Amino acid sequence: MTHLNLKKRIFDFNLIFDRSGVLFIEDTKTLLVSDLHLGKSISMNKNGNLIPPYDNMETIINLKKMISYYKPNQVISLGDTFHENSSVQTMEKNFLNEIKCMTKKIKFVWIIGNHDNSLINSKKLGGNFLENLSQDNLFFTHIKTKNLNKKYFEFSGHYHPKTFLKINNSRYYYKCFVIGQNFCILPSFGYYTGGTDVKLSIFKEIKNQNIQLIILGKRKIIQQKYTL
Ligand SMILES: [Fe+2]
């Protein structure tokens, strides 16, 4: 994973959109990440879908890389950090220790998502678990708020947005950020997390408006206007 990124000034904040799917708020040194879905392969294997169980390792390594690159004062994980409520319980001890190490060094806020709203053993992790958080005029939550107070700019996750780029007449899908007038939806960061095409009706329900996509291509980050 390289540190290909794109800087934009939005709502009077300098935001850095990283190719990995994290977002860094320069002004407050806050690193945002969403939908890690740690424990997804363990959960799938338990349910008879036999897939290689290496996603926890990869996702944690990638997060550590982003932390050492951006050196944040705080990390906010925007929900669905864990794939299911038993994911801390079933997590390999070494990965649990890696997370504990991170939360000892840096302030961590775990926003509660729909996958991890009754997380067992959450206290083992360190950090603070919150439904949502407002800092200055920034609001952090898992699922985009329908009628947000106009004084806030909101960051959320949940939808795992992706879109396609046409290359040589073929469609290649990439994860993307979705930016509206007062919101930004982050892509999923987890190694085994897929995406939801922004053209699907679920995004139309969010709001009928012009948005901007920041598409995380392999070698470059592309900005594109889009109407939901
Ligand atoms: Fe979610």
Residues whose N, C-alpha, C, O or C-beta is under 5 A from the ligand:
A	BS01	LIG	D80 G113 N114 H158
